[in-house]
Every structure is written in C-alpha cells, then in structure tokens.
Amino acid sequence: MTVHDYPILIVGRLHAHAAARLREIFPVVQIDGPDVALVSEEDRQRIRGIVGTTDLKASSLDTAFAGAFPKLEIMSSFGVGYDHIDAGDMAKLGLVVTNTPDVLSGEVADTAVGLLLNTVRELPKAERWLREGNWITKGPYPLTRGTLRGRSVGIFGLGRIGLAIAHRLEAFGLPISYHNRRPVADIAYRYHASLTELAVAVDTLICVAPGDASTDKAINTEVLKALGSNGVFINVGRGSSVDEDALAQALADGTIMAAGLDVFAHEPHVPETLLNAENATLLPHVASASQATRQAMADLVVDNLIEWVERGRALTPVAETRDFAVRKA
C-alpha cells in the first residue's frame, strides 16, 4: 500500500500547513469533531489513520471512537500533549499514537524563561507604565519586589521541555531540582519524590507536566503553601494540572508572591479571579506559537504518517504505544 491508497481522517481544526500536505499526499476525510456519525459507513471501513488536532477536549479520541474504524492503525497528534487521545487504551487495541516532541522544546523553553522574567520583574506592567505616560508624570516605575537573584527552581516534569528550561536557567546561575514519577537517569539535578517536597525545597516552581489523571489539580493548596510567600509559580504544561481556585486564592492572600500562566484548565476561558490578579502574568497559550515551530510540528504530524505507511515505523511514538511503533511483518 502507498500513501495514495491510505485514507486519513482529520478530526477537528488542523494547522493549515499540515492539512495542505495531507491533502496533497493522502486521501483525506475531515470532520468537525469526534463524532462517528459524521463519517459515512464507506469511509469508516477504509480509514487507516487519524489525525488528532489542537481543539479537541480531553479523551475525545477514545476506544469507542477508534473502534468504529476496523482498519485503523495509527493516530498522529499535533502537539506534545496528547490528553485528547486515550493512548493507554489505544495500546490495548494495538494502535500506534504519535505526537510532535523535540521540534517545539526550545520554543517552549524560551517562553517559559521569558514568562518567568516577566512575572518576577513585572516587565509587562513596566511597559504599560511607560506607554501610559506615567514615567513622565509619576516618575520611574516602582522597584520590583521580585528578582531572579538568589532563587532556586523546581521543575515539575523533567522531560524534553523541562530539561531545555533547566539548561537555560542554569545559565542564570540558578540551582535546579525536579519531581517526576521517578528519577531521570544521568541527571545531576536534585530529585524530590513528591511535588510537595519539591515545593518546600524551592521558591520557584515551573510546571511542564503532561495533562492526565495523575497530574489533575496536582498544584493544589498544599503545594502552594509549601512554595511559600516568596514563591513564584509558572505553568507552560497543562492547565488541568492546577487547581485554579486554589491558585487564585494563594495569589490574593499572599500565600505565594506571583504566578505566570500560559495554559488554563478550560481554554480559552480564564477565571475572572486570575484575570483580576495583579500579581499574575497571563498569556493565551503561546509557548510554541511561532510560525517556524508550528510549521515544524505540522510537518512532523505528516511525516509520522508517511514513515508509517512507507517504512512501517513511527518517528515519534508516545510512550504508551512504543511497542507498536514498528509494523509487524
């Protein structure tokens, strides 16, 4: 079978470059959302690959959906996070799931560092002070309480992106600690067995953790209290990892000093309590949102499918489905 005989289903909105490349190479069917009723019976019987897109909700592509396509072999997901796919259940079906790691690690790490600087040094507020004429009428912007000097950083989720952030912050002279499910081999950073233990040990906590049941609202009142009144929380991982009510309360009552957030639990909706928090720096999920990086992600979505069809292997399978990343003879 060639790519020209390998029907692909696009579910939801997809990056234009990826969609264009797919249509040039594969027979493509596209539907607005994960509803099997939107796919004809004829297409259900012939679809072999599914592309999951950025606007899908958690667990949208589950076994009930995948089971409607008897010839399905692969799901190619746009983005590092793939919480919209039940990857563990796909593994039980013998399907391979791919995502787009590495190509965005540097961009997200750059944004995380920028968000940290903006949060600690209040740079967006200082710019607003200048633009509104306050420098002339009121004088210099007030000295910031926050600084990176003397800080210690804890990273929740020391994967590819977490490591890229750690390497950048090392150049600032900041000590790095981390928490994962288990220690990372050949890493000198100090490991903490629990998230609360990590928060006690540092004053700057950066979340890069994936969104799944194990991380749901992991950043809670206990963790924020452990971070302390000089604490800064940064999130470029998943909004679902944060108890947003607890975070808003911690910002309001001084439990922590400040927060910088690029992700939220119910995007694009952001709680009013966070919008109104003067000590919160908020971004509209832009960590990987440069043209160059998004195009690289789009290419990897397509290249995973081409490699699977032509060579019988996936380029970037997710951990849950690595055992199926090479097609059996």
KEKE-3310 file (N, C-alpha, C; in steps of 0.2 Angstrom, whole numbers, plus 5000, padded with zeros to 4 digits):
npx = (5004:5002:5005:4995:4985:4980:4969:4965:4959:4955:4952:4943:4950:4964:4981:4985:4996:4999:4987:4986:4997:4994:4982:4988:4995:4988:4972:4960:4948:4938:4932:4922:4922:4925:4914:4907:4896:4897:4905:4904:4898:4905:4917:4921:4925:4936:4946:4962:4971:4971:4971:4973:4968:4972:4961:4953:4944:4949:4952:4944:4946:4943:4942:4929:4927:4938:4936:4926:4932:4938:4950:4959:4976:4985:4987:4990:4996:4994:5005:5014:5008:4995:4983:4970:4969:4966:4978:4983:4973:4972:4984:4980:4972:4981:4986:4996:5001:5006:5016:5022:5036:5051:5053:5047:5053:5063:5057:5046:5053:5061:5050:5045:5056:5055:5043:5044:5054:5046:5036:5042:5050:5040:5039:5029:5020:5028:5031:5018:5017:5026:5020:5008:5012:5016:5029:5034:5024:5023:5036:5050:5046:5040:5051:5054:5048:5051:5065:5077:5088:5096:5087:5079:5075:5062:5057:5043:5040:5052:5055:5058:5056:5056:5070:5076:5072:5078:5092:5093:5090:5101:5111:5108:5113:5105:5101:5094:5081:5070:5054:5048:5038:5048:5065:5076:5088:5106:5106:5110:5103:5094:5083:5066:5055:5041:5029:5025:5036:5046:5041:5043:5057:5061:5059:5053:5043:5041:5029:5029:5022:5013:4996:4985:4977:4985:4991:4981:4975:4986:4994:4990:4982:4990:5003:5005:5006:5017:5026:5027:5028:5037:5036:5035:5025:5025:5017:5019:5014:5001:4984:4975:4983:4983:4974:4964:4956:4962:4974:4971:4966:4978:4986:4979:4979:4992:4999:5008:5020:5018:5012:5015:5006:5003:4994:4978:4964:4952:4952:4947:4944:4947:4948:4939:4945:4958:4961:4959:4969:4983:4996:4998:5004:4998:4996:4990:4991:5003:5016:5022:5020:5026:5028:5038:5040:5027:5025:5035:5030:5018:5024:5029:5019:5013:5024:5026:5015:5018:5030:5026:5017:5026:5038:5035:5036:5035:5040:5039:5033:5022:5025:5016:5013:5024:5028:5021:5027:5034:5029:5023:5029)
npy = (4994:5011:5029:5035:5027:5026:5030:5045:5052:5068:5075:5088:5105:5109:5113:5124:5121:5108:5102:5105:5098:5085:5083:5084:5072:5061:5052:5061:5063:5074:5080:5089:5087:5074:5064:5049:5048:5058:5052:5043:5026:5019:5027:5024:5011:5011:5020:5022:5030:5042:5059:5069:5084:5101:5107:5098:5090:5083:5066:5064:5056:5041:5023:5019:5028:5025:5012:5012:5011:4999:4996:5004:5010:5019:5034:5051:5065:5082:5092:5091:5087:5075:5073:5072:5060:5043:5036:5024:5015:5015:5008:4995:4991:4989:5000:5013:5028:5044:5059:5077:5079:5087:5096:5108:5110:5119:5132:5132:5132:5144:5153:5149:5154:5168:5171:5168:5179:5190:5189:5189:5201:5210:5215:5217:5226:5236:5241:5245:5256:5265:5267:5273:5285:5287:5287:5300:5308:5303:5297:5286:5268:5259:5250:5233:5220:5207:5196:5187:5184:5174:5165:5148:5134:5123:5110:5103:5089:5084:5082:5082:5096:5101:5099:5107:5119:5119:5119:5132:5140:5136:5144:5156:5155:5148:5136:5119:5109:5094:5086:5070:5056:5046:5046:5054:5046:5049:5062:5077:5085:5089:5077:5075:5066:5069:5081:5091:5090:5095:5108:5113:5114:5123:5140:5144:5137:5127:5121:5108:5097:5084:5083:5073:5060:5057:5069:5078:5093:5094:5104:5111:5118:5113:5112:5125:5132:5126:5131:5144:5162:5169:5163:5159:5154:5145:5140:5131:5119:5110:5116:5109:5103:5111:5117:5129:5138:5137:5142:5155:5160:5159:5168:5180:5181:5181:5169:5164:5174:5177:5173:5165:5161:5151:5142:5135:5128:5127:5132:5143:5150:5160:5160:5173:5177:5175:5183:5195:5196:5205:5201:5191:5185:5183:5173:5169:5154:5153:5147:5138:5145:5151:5154:5147:5136:5130:5126:5116:5107:5104:5098:5086:5079:5075:5068:5058:5049:5047:5040:5029:5022:5020:5014:5007:5011:5022:5039:5046:5039:5039:5036:5026:5018:5013:5000:4996:5003:4999:4991:4975:4961)
npz = (5000:4996:5000:4993:4993:5006:5017:5027:5042:5047:5062:5068:5070:5060:5059:5045:5036:5039:5035:5022:5016:5019:5011:4999:4998:5004:5003:5010:5023:5032:5048:5059:5072:5086:5081:5077:5069:5059:5049:5035:5032:5022:5022:5035:5035:5027:5032:5038:5046:5058:5062:5076:5083:5088:5095:5102:5116:5132:5131:5120:5109:5110:5114:5110:5099:5091:5089:5079:5067:5058:5051:5056:5060:5065:5075:5073:5082:5084:5092:5108:5120:5122:5128:5123:5117:5122:5125:5132:5131:5117:5115:5120:5109:5100:5092:5086:5093:5089:5093:5093:5098:5104:5092:5096:5109:5112:5109:5118:5130:5129:5130:5143:5151:5148:5152:5166:5169:5165:5175:5187:5187:5183:5170:5159:5165:5168:5155:5152:5161:5155:5142:5146:5150:5162:5167:5164:5171:5184:5187:5189:5186:5200:5211:5209:5219:5217:5210:5201:5207:5218:5219:5219:5208:5205:5195:5188:5180:5171:5157:5139:5137:5150:5153:5144:5148:5161:5157:5152:5163:5171:5166:5171:5183:5193:5205:5201:5204:5204:5201:5196:5191:5193:5196:5184:5173:5174:5177:5185:5193:5208:5214:5220:5229:5230:5225:5234:5242:5234:5232:5245:5245:5236:5229:5217:5206:5192:5180:5169:5167:5159:5154:5163:5172:5183:5185:5188:5194:5202:5207:5220:5235:5246:5240:5235:5247:5253:5244:5247:5253:5246:5234:5217:5204:5189:5174:5160:5155:5157:5159:5167:5177:5187:5202:5199:5207:5220:5217:5213:5225:5233:5227:5230:5244:5247:5249:5240:5230:5216:5200:5184:5169:5155:5151:5154:5162:5156:5142:5129:5140:5154:5172:5181:5193:5191:5180:5186:5195:5200:5202:5193:5178:5162:5148:5132:5129:5121:5120:5111:5099:5087:5070:5063:5072:5074:5060:5059:5068:5062:5050:5056:5060:5048:5043:5052:5048:5034:5036:5043:5034:5022:5027:5038:5051:5066:5068:5080:5092:5106:5123:5128:5117:5111:5109:5098:5088:5077:5062:5062:5053)
capx = (5000:5006:5002:4990:4979:4980:4964:4967:4953:4956:4946:4943:4954:4971:4986:4984:5001:4998:4981:4988:5002:4990:4978:4992:4998:4984:4965:4958:4941:4939:4925:4922:4923:4925:4908:4907:4890:4899:4909:4900:4900:4910:4924:4923:4928:4943:4950:4968:4975:4968:4975:4970:4970:4973:4955:4949:4944:4952:4950:4939:4948:4944:4941:4923:4928:4943:4933:4922:4936:4941:4957:4964:4982:4989:4984:4995:4993:4998:5007:5017:5002:4990:4977:4964:4969:4967:4984:4984:4968:4974:4989:4976:4969:4987:4987:5002:5000:5012:5015:5027:5041:5058:5053:5045:5055:5067:5052:5043:5058:5062:5044:5045:5060:5053:5037:5047:5056:5040:5032:5046:5052:5034:5040:5023:5017:5033:5030:5012:5018:5029:5016:5003:5015:5017:5036:5034:5020:5024:5042:5052:5042:5042:5056:5050:5050:5054:5071:5079:5094:5095:5081:5080:5070:5060:5053:5038:5040:5058:5056:5062:5055:5059:5077:5078:5071:5083:5098:5093:5091:5107:5115:5107:5116:5100:5101:5088:5078:5064:5050:5044:5036:5054:5071:5079:5095:5111:5104:5113:5099:5092:5076:5062:5050:5034:5028:5026:5043:5050:5039:5046:5064:5062:5054:5051:5040:5039:5026:5029:5019:5008:4989:4982:4973:4990:4993:4975:4975:4992:4996:4984:4983:4996:5009:5006:5008:5024:5031:5029:5026:5041:5036:5033:5023:5025:5014:5018:5012:4993:4980:4972:4987:4982:4968:4964:4953:4967:4980:4969:4966:4985:4989:4975:4980:4999:5002:5013:5021:5016:5012:5015:5002:5002:4989:4972:4960:4946:4954:4951:4941:4951:4944:4940:4949:4965:4961:4959:4975:4988:5002:4998:5006:4994:4997:4985:4994:5008:5023:5025:5016:5029:5027:5043:5039:5021:5026:5039:5026:5014:5027:5031:5012:5013:5030:5025:5011:5022:5035:5022:5015:5031:5043:5032:5038:5033:5045:5039:5028:5021:5027:5011:5012:5031:5028:5018:5029:5036:5024:5025:5029)
capy = (5000:5018:5034:5037:5022:5026:5036:5048:5056:5073:5076:5095:5110:5107:5118:5124:5118:5100:5100:5105:5092:5079:5083:5083:5065:5055:5053:5064:5065:5079:5081:5095:5084:5067:5061:5044:5049:5062:5049:5038:5019:5018:5029:5020:5004:5012:5024:5019:5034:5048:5065:5072:5091:5105:5110:5093:5090:5078:5059:5064:5051:5035:5017:5019:5031:5022:5005:5012:5011:4992:4996:5009:5008:5025:5041:5056:5070:5088:5094:5087:5084:5071:5071:5071:5053:5038:5032:5018:5011:5013:5002:4989:4990:4988:5005:5017:5035:5049:5066:5081:5082:5090:5102:5114:5111:5126:5137:5132:5133:5151:5156:5148:5159:5174:5171:5169:5185:5195:5188:5191:5208:5214:5219:5220:5232:5242:5244:5249:5262:5269:5269:5277:5292:5288:5289:5307:5311:5300:5296:5279:5263:5256:5245:5227:5215:5200:5196:5180:5183:5170:5160:5141:5132:5116:5109:5098:5087:5085:5078:5086:5103:5103:5099:5113:5125:5119:5121:5139:5143:5135:5149:5162:5153:5146:5129:5116:5102:5092:5080:5066:5049:5043:5049:5053:5043:5053:5069:5079:5089:5085:5074:5075:5061:5071:5088:5095:5090:5099:5115:5115:5115:5129:5146:5145:5131:5128:5115:5106:5091:5082:5083:5066:5058:5058:5076:5083:5098:5092:5110:5112:5122:5111:5113:5132:5134:5124:5135:5150:5169:5172:5159:5160:5148:5146:5135:5130:5112:5109:5120:5104:5101:5117:5119:5136:5141:5137:5147:5162:5162:5159:5175:5185:5181:5181:5163:5165:5180:5179:5167:5166:5156:5151:5137:5136:5122:5127:5137:5149:5154:5161:5163:5181:5178:5175:5189:5201:5196:5210:5198:5186:5187:5178:5173:5165:5148:5154:5145:5136:5149:5154:5151:5141:5130:5127:5123:5110:5102:5101:5093:5080:5076:5072:5064:5051:5045:5044:5035:5023:5019:5018:5011:5003:5013:5028:5043:5049:5036:5041:5030:5020:5014:5012:4993:4995:5008:4996:4987:4968:4958)
capz = (5000:4996:5004:4989:4995:5013:5019:5033:5044:5051:5067:5071:5066:5060:5056:5038:5033:5039:5031:5014:5015:5020:5005:4993:4998:5006:5003:5016:5025:5038:5051:5064:5079:5086:5081:5072:5065:5054:5045:5031:5033:5017:5025:5042:5033:5024:5036:5042:5050:5061:5064:5081:5082:5094:5098:5105:5123:5135:5130:5114:5104:5115:5111:5106:5093:5087:5087:5073:5061:5058:5048:5059:5063:5068:5077:5073:5086:5083:5099:5113:5124:5119:5133:5119:5115:5127:5122:5135:5128:5110:5115:5120:5103:5095:5088:5087:5093:5089:5094:5090:5103:5101:5087:5100:5115:5113:5109:5124:5135:5129:5133:5150:5154:5147:5157:5172:5169:5166:5181:5193:5186:5181:5164:5155:5169:5167:5149:5152:5164:5150:5137:5148:5151:5170:5168:5164:5176:5191:5189:5187:5189:5207:5212:5210:5225:5214:5207:5200:5211:5225:5218:5217:5204:5204:5188:5189:5173:5168:5151:5135:5138:5156:5153:5140:5153:5166:5154:5151:5169:5174:5163:5175:5190:5197:5206:5199:5207:5200:5203:5191:5194:5195:5194:5177:5173:5171:5178:5192:5197:5214:5213:5225:5227:5230:5222:5240:5245:5229:5233:5251:5244:5231:5229:5210:5203:5185:5179:5162:5167:5155:5157:5163:5178:5188:5187:5188:5200:5207:5210:5225:5241:5250:5236:5235:5254:5253:5240:5252:5252:5241:5229:5210:5200:5181:5170:5152:5154:5155:5164:5171:5182:5193:5205:5198:5213:5225:5214:5213:5232:5235:5224:5233:5251:5248:5250:5235:5228:5209:5195:5176:5166:5148:5150:5158:5163:5151:5137:5130:5146:5160:5178:5182:5198:5189:5176:5191:5200:5198:5203:5189:5171:5159:5141:5128:5126:5115:5121:5104:5094:5082:5063:5062:5076:5072:5054:5061:5071:5056:5046:5059:5060:5042:5042:5055:5044:5028:5038:5045:5028:5018:5030:5043:5058:5068:5070:5087:5096:5113:5127:5129:5111:5108:5107:5091:5083:5071:5060:5062:5046)
cpx = (5004:5002:4995:4984:4978:4975:4965:4960:4956:4950:4947:4948:4961:4975:4986:4990:5001:4992:4982:4992:4998:4986:4982:4995:4993:4977:4963:4950:4942:4932:4927:4924:4923:4918:4907:4902:4892:4903:4904:4902:4905:4917:4926:4927:4935:4948:4956:4972:4970:4972:4971:4973:4970:4967:4950:4950:4948:4949:4944:4940:4949:4942:4934:4923:4933:4940:4928:4926:4941:4948:4961:4970:4986:4985:4990:4993:4997:4999:5011:5012:4997:4985:4971:4963:4970:4972:4985:4979:4969:4979:4986:4973:4975:4988:4993:4999:5006:5010:5021:5032:5047:5057:5051:5048:5059:5062:5049:5047:5060:5056:5043:5050:5058:5047:5039:5050:5051:5037:5036:5048:5046:5035:5034:5020:5022:5032:5024:5013:5021:5024:5010:5005:5017:5025:5037:5030:5021:5031:5044:5047:5045:5047:5052:5053:5053:5061:5073:5085:5092:5090:5083:5074:5068:5056:5049:5037:5047:5059:5060:5062:5058:5066:5079:5077:5077:5090:5099:5094:5097:5112:5114:5110:5111:5101:5094:5087:5072:5060:5047:5041:5042:5060:5073:5086:5100:5110:5107:5109:5096:5084:5073:5056:5043:5034:5028:5033:5047:5048:5042:5054:5066:5058:5052:5049:5038:5035:5026:5026:5014:5001:4986:4979:4978:4992:4987:4975:4980:4995:4990:4987:4989:5002:5010:5008:5015:5029:5032:5027:5031:5041:5033:5031:5022:5022:5015:5017:5005:4990:4977:4976:4987:4975:4968:4961:4958:4973:4977:4968:4973:4988:4985:4977:4988:5003:5008:5014:5018:5016:5012:5012:5002:4997:4984:4968:4955:4947:4949:4948:4946:4947:4945:4944:4956:4966:4962:4965:4981:4995:5002:5000:5003:4996:4992:4988:4998:5015:5026:5023:5020:5028:5031:5042:5033:5021:5030:5035:5021:5017:5028:5024:5012:5018:5029:5020:5014:5027:5032:5020:5021:5036:5041:5034:5036:5039:5045:5033:5028:5023:5022:5011:5019:5031:5025:5021:5033:5031:5026:5024:5023)
cpy = (5006:5023:5036:5033:5022:5032:5038:5052:5061:5075:5083:5099:5108:5113:5118:5120:5110:5098:5100:5099:5086:5078:5082:5075:5060:5057:5055:5065:5069:5080:5086:5093:5077:5064:5056:5045:5054:5059:5043:5031:5017:5020:5026:5014:5005:5016:5020:5023:5040:5053:5069:5079:5095:5108:5104:5093:5084:5071:5059:5058:5044:5029:5016:5023:5027:5015:5006:5012:5004:4992:5001:5007:5013:5031:5046:5062:5076:5091:5089:5083:5080:5068:5070:5064:5049:5034:5025:5013:5010:5008:4995:4987:4988:4994:5009:5024:5039:5056:5070:5084:5085:5096:5108:5115:5117:5132:5138:5134:5141:5155:5155:5153:5166:5176:5172:5176:5191:5195:5191:5199:5213:5218:5221:5226:5238:5245:5248:5256:5267:5272:5274:5284:5293:5289:5296:5310:5309:5298:5288:5274:5260:5250:5238:5223:5209:5201:5188:5179:5179:5165:5153:5138:5125:5115:5102:5095:5088:5080:5083:5093:5105:5103:5105:5119:5125:5121:5129:5142:5142:5141:5156:5161:5151:5138:5126:5110:5100:5087:5077:5060:5045:5047:5048:5051:5049:5060:5071:5083:5085:5083:5074:5070:5063:5079:5092:5096:5095:5107:5118:5117:5121:5135:5148:5138:5131:5121:5114:5099:5090:5082:5076:5065:5059:5065:5081:5087:5096:5098:5113:5117:5120:5113:5121:5135:5132:5128:5142:5157:5172:5168:5161:5154:5149:5140:5135:5123:5112:5113:5115:5102:5106:5117:5127:5140:5142:5142:5154:5164:5163:5166:5180:5186:5181:5175:5162:5172:5182:5172:5169:5160:5157:5146:5137:5129:5122:5132:5137:5153:5154:5163:5170:5182:5178:5182:5196:5201:5200:5206:5191:5188:5181:5179:5168:5159:5149:5151:5142:5139:5153:5151:5146:5135:5126:5123:5116:5105:5099:5096:5086:5076:5072:5066:5057:5047:5042:5039:5028:5019:5016:5014:5006:5005:5020:5032:5044:5046:5039:5035:5024:5016:5012:5004:4991:5000:5006:4991:4980:4965:4953)
cpz = (5000:4999:5000:4990:5002:5016:5026:5035:5049:5056:5070:5067:5066:5057:5048:5034:5033:5035:5024:5012:5015:5013:4999:4992:4999:5004:5009:5017:5031:5041:5057:5071:5080:5087:5075:5067:5059:5048:5041:5033:5028:5020:5031:5040:5030:5027:5039:5046:5052:5064:5070:5081:5088:5098:5101:5112:5125:5133:5124:5110:5109:5111:5107:5100:5088:5084:5081:5066:5061:5055:5051:5062:5067:5070:5077:5076:5085:5090:5103:5117:5120:5123:5129:5116:5121:5125:5125:5132:5121:5110:5116:5114:5098:5091:5090:5088:5093:5091:5091:5095:5100:5097:5091:5107:5116:5113:5115:5130:5135:5132:5140:5154:5153:5151:5164:5174:5170:5172:5187:5193:5184:5175:5160:5159:5168:5160:5148:5155:5160:5145:5139:5151:5159:5171:5168:5170:5183:5192:5187:5190:5195:5206:5213:5216:5222:5210:5206:5204:5217:5224:5217:5213:5204:5198:5189:5182:5170:5162:5146:5136:5145:5156:5149:5144:5158:5163:5153:5158:5173:5172:5167:5182:5195:5198:5204:5202:5203:5203:5197:5194:5196:5193:5187:5177:5171:5172:5185:5196:5203:5213:5220:5224:5227:5227:5228:5242:5240:5231:5240:5249:5239:5232:5222:5207:5196:5183:5171:5162:5162:5158:5157:5170:5184:5190:5188:5195:5205:5210:5214:5231:5245:5246:5236:5242:5255:5249:5243:5249:5247:5235:5223:5207:5193:5178:5163:5150:5152:5161:5169:5177:5188:5195:5205:5204:5218:5223:5215:5221:5235:5233:5228:5240:5252:5250:5246:5233:5221:5205:5188:5173:5159:5146:5155:5157:5157:5146:5131:5136:5152:5166:5179:5188:5196:5184:5180:5195:5197:5198:5199:5182:5167:5151:5138:5125:5120:5115:5115:5098:5090:5075:5062:5066:5075:5065:5055:5064:5066:5052:5049:5060:5054:5041:5046:5051:5038:5030:5040:5038:5023:5021:5036:5050:5059:5070:5078:5091:5103:5117:5128:5123:5108:5106:5100:5086:5077:5068:5059:5055:5045)
residu = (MET:THR:VAL:HIS:ASP:TYR:PRO:ILE:LEU:ILE:VAL:GLY:ARG:LEU:HIS:ALA:HIS:ALA:ALA:ALA:ARG:LEU:ARG:GLU:ILE:PHE:PRO:VAL:VAL:GLN:ILE:ASP:GLY:PRO:ASP:VAL:ALA:LEU:VAL:SER:GLU:GLU:ASP:ARG:GLN:ARG:ILE:ARG:GLY:ILE:VAL:GLY:THR:THR:ASP:LEU:LYS:ALA:SER:SER:LEU:ASP:THR:ALA:PHE:ALA:GLY:ALA:PHE:PRO:LYS:LEU:GLU:ILE:MET:SER:SER:PHE:GLY:VAL:GLY:TYR:ASP:HIS:ILE:ASP:ALA:GLY:ASP:MET:ALA:LYS:LEU:GLY:LEU:VAL:VAL:THR:ASN:THR:PRO:ASP:VAL:LEU:SER:GLY:GLU:VAL:ALA:ASP:THR:ALA:VAL:GLY:LEU:LEU:LEU:ASN:THR:VAL:ARG:GLU:LEU:PRO:LYS:ALA:GLU:ARG:TRP:LEU:ARG:GLU:GLY:ASN:TRP:ILE:THR:LYS:GLY:PRO:TYR:PRO:LEU:THR:ARG:GLY:THR:LEU:ARG:GLY:ARG:SER:VAL:GLY:ILE:PHE:GLY:LEU:GLY:ARG:ILE:GLY:LEU:ALA:ILE:ALA:HIS:ARG:LEU:GLU:ALA:PHE:GLY:LEU:PRO:ILE:SER:TYR:HIS:ASN:ARG:ARG:PRO:VAL:ALA:ASP:ILE:ALA:TYR:ARG:TYR:HIS:ALA:SER:LEU:THR:GLU:LEU:ALA:VAL:ALA:VAL:ASP:THR:LEU:ILE:CYS:VAL:ALA:PRO:GLY:ASP:ALA:SER:THR:ASP:LYS:ALA:ILE:ASN:THR:GLU:VAL:LEU:LYS:ALA:LEU:GLY:SER:ASN:GLY:VAL:PHE:ILE:ASN:VAL:GLY:ARG:GLY:SER:SER:VAL:ASP:GLU:ASP:ALA:LEU:ALA:GLN:ALA:LEU:ALA:ASP:GLY:THR:ILE:MET:ALA:ALA:GLY:LEU:ASP:VAL:PHE:ALA:HIS:GLU:PRO:HIS:VAL:PRO:GLU:THR:LEU:LEU:ASN:ALA:GLU:ASN:ALA:THR:LEU:LEU:PRO:HIS:VAL:ALA:SER:ALA:SER:GLN:ALA:THR:ARG:GLN:ALA:MET:ALA:ASP:LEU:VAL:VAL:ASP:ASN:LEU:ILE:GLU:TRP:VAL:GLU:ARG:GLY:ARG:ALA:LEU:THR:PRO:VAL:ALA:GLU:THR:ARG:ASP:PHE:ALA:VAL:ARG:LYS:ALA)
# end
